[in-house]
Amino acid sequence: MTQVSRREFLKVGGSTLVVLGLARFRRGPAAPVPAKLEVIEMRSDALGSRVWFDPIGLHVEPGTTVRWLVRENVHTTTAYHPRNDHHPLRIPEHAAPWNSGYLVNPGDHFELTLTVPGVYDYYCMPHEAAGMVGRIVVARPVGPGAQPFDYWAGKPGTQSWHHVPDAARAAFPSIARIMTERRVHLATPDR
C-alpha cells in the first residue's frame, strides 16, 4: 500500500477544486427561474353579444406574469385607474396602471408582471358596460380594489371619477371566492 504525503494530497485536491470551479464558471451563471405565467382568455360568443374574461377571477403570488389572450372579437385589458378615462382607483396605490390598447386579432396578447400585493380590478374598454371585467388578487386582498365600489365618493380630487357600471359591478367575482378557488370561471354555454 502506497502512502500519499499530505503535500501531494493537498496538491491533487486543490487541482481538483480548481478544475471543478472552472467547469462551473464555463457553464455561466444559473439561468433565472422563469416567472409563473397565468393566461386569461378574452372571449366572445359567435354573435359578439356575450363577452367575458376567462378566468374572471385569479389569485397569484407576487412576480406572476399575466397574459391576456384574444380568442374572439376585439378587446382591451385596462386597469381601473383615474389615468384610464377617469375610472376609479381599484388597483394597489403603488402599482402602475395599464391599458393594452385594442387587441384586434385572435392570438393578440398583452402581458404584465404583477409585483405589488393587493386587488387588481380591470375591464375591457368597449365591453365594460356589458360586464366584461376581471379581478386578480396578488398575495392578499388589500388596497382600493378590496374596498366597496364607491369608497372614494366625496373625497377631494375624485370629482371627475366615473362610477363602475352596474353590469360590471354585478359581474365581479367576490374576493372570498377568488381566495378559496384561486381560479374563478364564469358559467358559459361551453362549460
C-alpha positions as CSV (number, residue, x, y, z in Angstrom):
1,M,0.0,0.0,0.0
2,T,1.4,3.4,-1.0
3,Q,1.2,6.3,1.3
4,V,0.4,9.7,0.0
5,S,2.1,12.7,1.6
6,R,0.0,15.5,2.9
7,R,1.6,17.8,0.4
8,E,0.6,15.5,-2.6
9,F,-2.9,15.1,-1.2
10,L,-3.4,18.9,-1.0
11,K,-1.9,19.4,-4.4
12,V,-4.3,16.9,-6.1
13,G,-7.3,18.1,-4.0
14,G,-6.6,21.7,-4.8
15,S,-6.2,21.0,-8.5
16,T,-9.5,19.1,-8.5
17,L,-11.3,22.0,-6.8
18,V,-9.8,24.5,-9.4
19,V,-11.0,22.3,-12.3
20,L,-14.4,21.9,-10.8
21,G,-14.6,25.6,-10.3
22,L,-13.6,26.4,-13.9
23,A,-16.1,23.9,-15.2
24,R,-18.8,25.7,-13.3
25,F,-17.5,29.1,-14.5
26,R,-17.6,27.9,-18.1
27,R,-21.3,27.0,-17.8
28,G,-22.0,30.5,-16.7
29,P,-24.4,31.6,-14.1
30,A,-27.5,29.6,-13.4
31,A,-30.4,30.5,-15.7
32,P,-33.0,32.6,-13.9
33,V,-36.1,30.8,-12.9
34,P,-38.9,31.9,-15.3
35,A,-41.8,33.8,-13.6
36,K,-45.0,32.0,-13.3
37,L,-47.3,32.7,-16.2
38,E,-51.1,32.8,-16.0
39,V,-53.2,33.2,-19.1
40,I,-56.6,35.0,-19.2
41,E,-58.5,34.5,-22.4
42,M,-60.6,37.3,-23.8
43,R,-63.7,35.6,-25.1
44,S,-67.0,36.2,-27.0
45,D,-69.9,34.2,-28.3
46,A,-70.3,33.8,-32.1
47,L,-72.6,36.8,-32.3
48,G,-70.5,39.0,-30.0
49,S,-73.5,39.5,-27.8
50,R,-71.8,37.9,-24.8
51,V,-68.2,38.8,-23.8
52,W,-66.0,37.8,-20.9
53,F,-62.6,37.2,-19.4
54,D,-61.7,33.5,-18.6
55,P,-60.9,33.2,-15.8
56,I,-62.7,36.2,-14.4
57,G,-61.0,35.9,-11.0
58,L,-57.5,34.8,-10.2
59,H,-55.3,34.5,-7.2
60,V,-51.5,34.7,-7.8
61,E,-48.2,35.3,-6.0
62,P,-46.1,38.5,-6.5
63,G,-44.0,38.2,-9.6
64,T,-46.5,36.3,-11.6
65,T,-46.8,37.4,-15.3
66,V,-50.4,37.6,-16.5
67,R,-51.0,37.2,-20.3
68,W,-54.4,38.4,-21.6
69,L,-55.0,36.5,-24.9
70,V,-57.7,37.3,-27.5
71,R,-59.7,34.3,-28.7
72,E,-62.6,36.2,-30.4
73,N,-63.7,39.8,-31.0
74,V,-61.8,43.0,-30.2
75,H,-60.9,43.6,-26.6
76,T,-58.6,45.6,-24.2
77,T,-57.4,44.9,-20.7
78,T,-57.4,48.2,-18.8
79,A,-56.8,48.8,-15.1
80,Y,-59.4,50.6,-13.1
81,H,-57.3,53.8,-12.5
82,P,-58.0,57.5,-12.9
83,R,-55.4,57.7,-15.7
84,N,-57.6,55.4,-17.7
85,D,-60.5,57.7,-18.7
86,H,-61.2,58.8,-15.1
87,H,-62.1,55.4,-13.8
88,P,-61.9,54.9,-10.0
89,L,-58.7,53.6,-8.5
90,R,-59.2,49.9,-8.0
91,I,-55.6,48.6,-8.1
92,P,-53.0,49.0,-5.4
93,E,-51.9,52.6,-4.9
94,H,-48.2,51.9,-5.7
95,A,-49.0,49.7,-8.8
96,A,-48.6,51.1,-12.3
97,P,-51.9,51.3,-14.3
98,W,-52.0,49.6,-17.6
99,N,-54.0,49.8,-20.8
100,S,-53.3,47.2,-23.6
101,G,-54.9,49.2,-26.3
102,Y,-57.2,47.4,-28.7
103,L,-56.2,43.8,-29.3
104,V,-57.8,43.0,-32.7
105,N,-56.8,39.6,-34.0
106,P,-57.2,36.1,-32.4
107,G,-53.9,35.4,-30.7
108,D,-53.0,39.0,-30.0
109,H,-52.0,39.4,-26.4
110,F,-50.8,41.7,-23.6
111,E,-48.5,40.7,-20.7
112,L,-47.9,42.3,-17.3
113,T,-45.9,41.1,-14.3
114,L,-47.7,41.9,-11.1
115,T,-45.5,42.6,-8.1
116,V,-47.4,44.8,-5.7
117,P,-49.7,42.8,-3.3
118,G,-53.4,43.7,-3.5
119,V,-56.6,43.5,-5.5
120,Y,-56.4,44.5,-9.2
121,D,-59.7,45.2,-11.0
122,Y,-59.7,45.7,-14.7
123,Y,-62.1,46.0,-17.6
124,C,-62.4,45.8,-21.4
125,M,-62.9,49.3,-22.8
126,P,-65.6,48.5,-25.4
127,H,-67.4,46.0,-23.2
128,E,-67.3,47.3,-19.7
129,A,-70.9,48.3,-19.8
130,A,-71.7,44.7,-20.8
131,G,-69.9,43.4,-17.6
132,M,-66.6,42.4,-19.2
133,V,-64.4,42.8,-16.1
134,G,-61.9,40.8,-14.1
135,R,-60.2,40.7,-10.8
136,I,-56.8,39.5,-9.7
137,V,-55.7,39.2,-6.1
138,V,-51.9,39.3,-5.8
139,A,-50.9,37.6,-2.5
140,R,-53.6,39.2,-0.2
141,P,-56.7,41.2,-0.6
142,V,-55.7,44.7,0.3
143,G,-55.9,48.2,-1.3
144,P,-58.6,50.2,-3.1
145,G,-59.9,47.1,-5.0
146,A,-60.8,45.5,-1.7
147,Q,-63.0,48.5,-0.8
148,P,-66.7,48.9,-1.7
149,F,-67.1,50.3,-5.3
150,D,-67.9,53.9,-4.2
151,Y,-65.4,54.2,-1.3
152,W,-64.0,57.3,-3.0
153,A,-67.2,59.3,-3.4
154,G,-67.0,62.7,-1.9
155,K,-63.2,62.6,-1.3
156,P,-61.1,65.5,-2.6
157,G,-59.7,65.0,-6.1
158,T,-62.2,62.3,-7.1
159,Q,-64.9,64.5,-8.6
160,S,-64.1,63.5,-12.2
161,W,-64.0,59.8,-11.5
162,H,-66.7,57.6,-13.2
163,H,-68.8,55.1,-11.3
164,V,-68.3,51.4,-12.2
165,P,-71.4,50.5,-14.3
166,D,-74.0,48.2,-12.6
167,A,-73.4,45.3,-15.1
168,A,-69.7,45.4,-14.3
169,R,-70.3,45.5,-10.5
170,A,-72.6,42.5,-10.8
171,A,-70.0,40.6,-12.8
172,F,-67.0,40.8,-10.4
173,P,-66.4,37.6,-8.5
174,S,-66.1,38.1,-4.8
175,I,-62.7,38.3,-3.2
176,A,-63.6,35.5,-0.9
177,R,-64.4,33.2,-3.8
178,I,-61.1,34.0,-5.5
179,M,-59.2,33.3,-2.3
180,T,-60.9,30.0,-2.0
181,E,-60.9,28.7,-5.6
182,R,-57.8,30.6,-6.9
183,R,-59.3,30.5,-10.5
184,V,-62.9,31.6,-11.0
185,H,-64.6,30.8,-14.3
186,L,-68.0,32.1,-15.5
187,A,-70.7,29.6,-16.3
188,T,-70.8,29.8,-20.1
189,P,-72.6,27.8,-22.7
190,D,-69.5,25.8,-23.5
191,R,-68.8,24.9,-19.8
